[in-house]
Amino acid sequence: MRSSVSWLRFGLALAAAVAVGAALPRVVRAQAPPAKQLDTGLGIAPGSAGTQAQAAPTEGNPDPVVGSVEGHLIYLSDLGDASKTLPENLRGMPFDTLYPVLLDRMIDHQALVIMARRTGVEQKKQVQHDIQVSTERILEGAYLGEVAAPLVTEQAIQAKYNRQYANRPATEEVRARHILVTTEAEARKVLEDLKKGADFATIARVLSKDPDAAKGGDLGFFRREQVWPGFADVAFSLQPGQIAPDPVKNEFGWHVIKVEERRLVAPPSFSDIHDQLKQELLAAAVQQTIEKARTQLAVHRFNLDGSELDTGPRLSTQTIPGR
């Protein structure tokens, strides 16, 4: 049996974890999918919003009332919503252990909300502003869920995979090191030292001006298109263990290049890349929904002095992969 101190610590941990989740508005749960399609994370499916007639839990009721504060009903699904905000180590505990503490925290939450309304906190200007901001964020997310999310189907994910990866040949990659110095004379001196048996990684750590000097100049594996063309031409002409006979120059200085490994990388399987493709498609669908909304509404942008900004391509705050 837990000591009273242990239960107190457990309760305090839950109180902190549930504080945000407990404030979920009932309108969100009321608009959720039917019980058979929604999982609370506790192995108990919530139903639709109930009424006073459901105050007593009945057999077969998927979302019974488990408490009330001044007539405000607390449903089992409210506890399920709150439990999703728990840390992983608490989320895995038995429901019978979590239940009484989650219920008490939900009662605390409702008691504070009721007292806030009775004392007029709800009418304060900043509180009204915060409520409006929260409501608008919920509406924004709900609209995107209604319009953008359905565009990301398994068929769309498969089609994107087929376009980008299916039947694509294996890609050649090399793993190379380099030493970056300021002048050609320095680079030639490095090459002479290497011919005499000096260790490439050691020289890179001492002389290279590139941030990867600490790693012995190791760039890791890269594809040809991932580095500037002059560097790629040299690196992909070398075999493992070879050092380029001449340094290569760009705007940063002179590079001495050594190739450590070469490999062929097959394209990822559909299962390996599935989630990434899904996120890319979702990001694109969200951006498409935003752009469509903007074209259907009167939008004006202003400078800080009140003058209107020139109408032109707006700067996007979101990078959309795969577009």
C-alpha positions in Angstrom: 0.0 0.0 0.0 1.2 3.5 -0.9 2.1 5.8 2.0 0.2 9.1 2.4 3.3 10.9 1.3 3.6 8.8 -1.9 -0.1 9.5 -2.7 0.5 13.2 -2.2 3.5 13.2 -4.6 1.5 11.2 -7.1 -1.4 13.6 -6.8 0.8 16.6 -7.3 2.4 15.1 -10.4 -1.0 14.4 -11.8 -2.3 17.8 -11.0 0.5 19.5 -12.9 0.1 17.1 -15.9 -3.7 17.4 -16.0 -3.9 21.2 -15.6 -4.0 21.9 -19.4 -5.9 18.8 -20.5 -8.6 19.4 -17.9 -9.6 22.6 -19.6 -10.7 21.0 -22.8 -14.0 22.6 -23.9 -17.0 20.3 -23.9 -17.9 21.5 -27.4 -14.8 19.7 -28.8 -15.8 16.4 -27.3 -19.4 16.9 -28.3 -18.4 17.2 -31.9 -16.0 14.2 -31.8 -16.6 11.0 -33.9 -19.0 8.4 -32.5 -17.8 6.2 -29.6 -16.8 3.3 -31.8 -14.4 5.6 -33.7 -12.7 7.4 -30.9 -10.2 6.0 -28.4 -9.7 7.7 -25.0 -6.3 6.1 -24.5 -7.7 4.3 -21.5 -9.4 1.5 -23.4 -12.8 3.2 -22.8 -14.6 4.8 -25.7 -16.5 8.0 -25.0 -20.0 8.7 -26.4 -21.7 11.9 -27.3 -22.5 14.7 -24.8 -25.0 13.6 -22.2 -27.8 15.1 -20.2 -29.0 15.2 -16.6 -30.9 12.0 -17.2 -27.6 10.2 -17.6 -26.3 11.2 -14.2 -26.4 7.6 -12.9 -24.0 5.3 -14.9 -25.9 2.5 -16.5 -24.8 -0.7 -18.1 -24.0 -0.3 -21.7 -23.6 3.5 -21.5 -20.2 4.2 -23.1 -19.8 7.6 -21.5 -21.3 7.7 -18.0 -21.4 10.7 -15.7 -18.8 10.2 -13.0 -19.3 13.4 -11.0 -20.9 16.8 -10.9 -20.2 20.3 -9.5 -23.2 22.6 -9.0 -25.0 20.6 -11.6 -22.2 20.6 -14.2 -21.7 17.0 -15.2 -18.3 15.4 -15.6 -18.2 12.5 -18.0 -15.9 9.5 -18.2 -14.6 10.8 -21.5 -13.5 14.0 -19.8 -11.1 11.9 -17.7 -10.0 10.2 -20.9 -9.2 13.6 -22.5 -7.3 14.7 -19.4 -5.3 11.4 -19.2 -3.9 12.1 -22.7 -1.9 15.0 -21.2 -0.1 12.8 -18.7 3.6 12.0 -19.0 4.3 8.6 -20.6 5.3 7.0 -17.2 1.9 7.9 -15.7 -0.1 7.1 -18.8 0.8 3.5 -18.6 -0.5 3.0 -15.0 -3.7 1.0 -14.4 -6.9 3.0 -14.9 -8.2 2.0 -11.4 -5.1 3.8 -10.0 -5.5 6.9 -12.1 -9.3 7.2 -11.9 -9.8 8.7 -8.4 -7.1 11.3 -8.8 -8.2 12.3 -12.3 -11.7 12.6 -11.1 -10.7 14.8 -8.2 -8.6 17.0 -10.6 -11.6 17.4 -12.9 -13.8 18.4 -9.9 -11.1 20.9 -8.9 -11.1 22.3 -12.4 -14.9 22.7 -12.6 -15.0 24.2 -9.1 -12.5 26.9 -10.1 -14.2 27.6 -13.4 -17.6 28.1 -11.7 -16.1 30.4 -9.0 -14.3 32.4 -11.8 -17.6 33.0 -13.5 -19.3 33.9 -10.2 -16.7 36.5 -9.4 -16.8 38.1 -12.8 -13.3 37.0 -14.0 -14.9 36.0 -17.3 -15.9 39.6 -18.0 -12.4 41.0 -17.7 -11.1 42.4 -21.0 -7.9 40.4 -21.1 -9.8 37.2 -20.2 -12.3 37.9 -23.0 -9.4 38.4 -25.4 -7.8 35.1 -24.4 -11.1 33.3 -24.7 -11.6 34.7 -28.2 -8.0 33.8 -29.3 -8.5 30.2 -28.0 -11.9 29.9 -29.7 -10.4 31.1 -33.0 -7.5 28.6 -32.8 -10.0 25.8 -32.2 -12.0 27.0 -35.2 -8.9 27.2 -37.3 -7.9 23.7 -36.4 -11.4 22.3 -36.9 -11.8 23.9 -40.3 -8.4 22.5 -41.5 -9.5 19.1 -40.1 -12.7 19.3 -42.1 -11.2 20.6 -45.4 -7.5 19.8 -45.6 -7.1 16.5 -43.7 -9.5 14.5 -45.9 -7.3 15.3 -48.9 -4.5 13.2 -47.4 -5.7 9.7 -48.3 -3.8 6.5 -48.5 -4.2 6.6 -52.3 -2.6 10.1 -52.4 0.3 8.9 -50.2 0.8 5.9 -52.5 0.6 8.1 -55.6 3.3 10.5 -54.2 5.5 7.5 -53.4 5.1 6.2 -56.9 6.1 9.6 -58.4 9.1 10.2 -56.2 10.5 6.8 -55.3 9.0 3.8 -57.1 11.3 2.2 -59.8 13.9 4.8 -59.0 17.5 3.4 -59.3 19.8 3.3 -56.4 21.6 6.6 -55.6 25.3 6.8 -55.3 26.7 8.4 -52.2 30.2 9.1 -50.9 31.6 9.8 -47.5 34.4 12.3 -47.7 36.6 14.5 -45.5 38.0 17.9 -46.4 40.5 20.4 -45.1 39.6 24.1 -45.7 42.4 26.6 -45.8 42.6 30.2 -46.9 45.3 30.1 -49.7 46.4 27.7 -52.4 49.9 27.7 -50.9 48.5 26.4 -47.6 46.5 23.7 -49.4 49.6 22.6 -51.4 51.5 22.4 -48.1 48.8 20.2 -46.6 49.0 17.9 -49.7 52.8 17.5 -49.3 52.4 16.6 -45.6 49.7 14.0 -46.5 52.0 12.5 -49.1 54.7 12.1 -46.3 52.2 10.1 -44.2 50.5 12.8 -42.1 47.0 11.8 -40.8 44.2 13.6 -42.7 41.8 13.9 -39.7 44.6 15.2 -37.4 45.5 18.0 -39.9 41.8 18.8 -40.4 41.4 19.3 -36.6 44.4 21.6 -36.4 44.2 23.6 -39.7 40.8 23.4 -41.2 38.6 26.6 -41.0 35.4 24.7 -41.5 33.0 23.9 -38.6 33.4 20.2 -39.2 37.1 20.5 -38.3 36.3 19.1 -34.9 35.2 15.9 -36.6 38.4 15.6 -38.5 36.8 17.2 -41.6 34.3 14.4 -41.9 31.3 15.4 -44.0 29.4 12.1 -43.7 27.6 10.6 -46.6 26.2 12.9 -49.3 24.7 12.7 -52.8 26.1 14.6 -55.7 23.3 17.2 -55.7 23.8 18.0 -52.0 27.2 19.7 -52.4 28.5 22.4 -54.8 29.3 21.1 -58.3 33.1 21.6 -58.2 33.4 19.6 -54.9 31.0 16.9 -56.2 33.0 16.4 -59.4 36.2 15.7 -57.4 34.6 13.7 -54.6 32.7 11.4 -57.0 35.8 10.8 -59.1 37.8 9.3 -56.2 37.8 5.8 -54.8 37.9 5.0 -51.0 41.1 6.0 -49.5 42.2 8.4 -52.3 43.0 12.1 -51.8 42.4 14.5 -54.7 45.8 15.5 -56.2 44.8 19.2 -56.4 42.9 21.4 -54.1 39.6 22.9 -55.1 38.7 26.5 -54.7 35.3 28.2 -53.9 34.3 31.4 -52.2 35.2 30.0 -48.8 38.8 29.0 -49.6 40.7 26.0 -50.8 39.6 22.5 -50.1 41.7 19.3 -49.8 39.4 16.3 -50.3 39.7 12.7 -49.3 37.0 10.0 -50.0 36.5 7.4 -47.2 33.6 5.3 -48.6 31.3 4.9 -51.5 27.9 3.2 -51.5 24.7 2.7 -53.5 21.5 3.5 -51.5 18.2 2.0 -52.7 15.1 4.2 -52.5 13.2 3.9 -49.3 10.3 1.4 -49.1 6.7 2.7 -48.9 6.5 1.7 -45.2 9.7 3.5 -44.4 8.7 6.8 -46.0 4.9 6.6 -45.4 4.7 8.9 -42.4 7.0 11.5 -44.0 5.0 11.6 -47.2 1.8 11.9 -45.2 3.2 14.9 -43.4 4.3 16.5 -46.6 0.9 16.0 -48.2 -0.8 17.4 -45.1 1.4 20.5 -45.1 0.7 21.0 -48.8 -3.1 20.5 -48.2 -3.1 23.0 -45.3 -1.2 25.6 -47.5 -3.7 25.0 -50.3 -6.6 25.5 -48.0 -5.1 28.7 -46.6 -4.5 30.1 -50.1 -8.0 29.2 -51.3 -9.5 31.0 -48.2 -7.5 34.1 -48.9 -8.7 34.3 -52.5 -12.3 34.2 -51.3 -12.0 37.0 -48.8 -11.1 40.7 -48.9 -7.6 40.8 -47.4 -5.6 44.0 -46.8 -2.1 44.4 -45.4 -0.7 47.6 -43.9 2.6 49.1 -43.1 3.2 50.4 -39.6 2.4 53.9 -40.7 -1.0 52.8 -41.9 -0.3 52.8 -45.6 -1.2 49.6 -47.5 1.5 47.2 -48.4 2.0 46.6 -52.1 0.0 43.7 -53.4 2.4 41.0 -54.4 3.7 37.6 -53.4 3.4 37.3 -49.7 6.2 35.8 -47.6 5.1 32.4 -46.4 5.9 31.5 -42.8 5.7 27.8 -43.6 7.9 25.7 -45.8 5.9 23.1 -47.7 7.9 20.0 -48.5 7.2 18.2 -51.7 5.6 21.1 -53.5 
